[in-house]
Amino acid sequence: MAKQEIVRIHTEFIKLDSLLKFAGLCDTGGFAKELVQQGQVKVNGEVCTMRGKKIRSGDIISVDKYTIRIESETSESA
């Protein structure tokens, strides 16, 4: 079973390919781009092939056996 981790972002959104690198799921932007284009990344349960998709607080990203939930630090400090 996949373990869900929380990734906190400091901005309103982060692009999907950047998130994959930021979260440590990909070493390079090129690898992140390939994963997304090959349909191996799900956003909120739906396959997403748009590497520039804006990921916001509350979104859930799945790659293989890894699951990440996004939280925004800006919403906590408001």
C-alpha positions, 0 to 999 in steps of 0.5 A: 500500500502506498504511503501518503506524504505531505509536501508544503508549498510556499506559493499559491501553486506549483507546476506539476513537473517542478513538484515532482523534482521538489518532492524528490520523485525525479532527479531532473526536469527531463525525467519529470517531463517524461513521466508526465508525458507517458501518463504515469502521473495522476492528479486527484486520481486522473491521469495528467499529461500536462507537465505545466498543470498548476498544482494547488493546496489539497491536490493529491499526486500519485506516481507508482507507489508514491502519493503526495498531498499538497498543503500550502503554508500561505493558507495556514498563516492567514 
